[in-house]
C-alpha cells in the first residue's frame, strides 16, 4: 500500500468520515493508520480527529498548494529494536512510529509483561529522548587509507625492463 501524502482530503470507505491527513502511525506489523482531522462543522466547532486504517481510506483531493512544506524526518529507530528513554529510564521495544505533518517523530514503546501477566500500555516518546540499547547500533566502519606494498626494509621497489 502506498503512503497517503499529508494534507490530503480523504474519506473512510466504511463510515464516510472525511477530513485531512495530519499524522501517520506506522506499526511494527506493517499496518498504516492515519490521523484524519475534519473541517469546522456548521456550528463553528472543530470536531475531534479520528485515526483510520490506511486500506479503508480513499483520497478525494490532493494536498493544497499553499500548505507549508511538510517536515522531512529521518527514521531514527527501526521498528522492533529495544530502546531506553534517557529522561525516565523507561525501556521497551519500538512497536510504532508516529509521523506528524509539522513536528518530529515519536515512537511507541512497549514494555514487557509485568509480574501480574498484564500487558502494559504503549508509551510514546520523542525520537531525541531515546537511545537504542539492543541490538546495539552498528558503528560506522572507519575507512583506512591503503598504502602501497613496501619492499624489504620499508622501501618501495619498482622494477622496469
Order of alpha helices (4+ residues) and beta strands (2+ residues): beta-beta-beta-beta-beta-beta-beta-beta-beta-beta
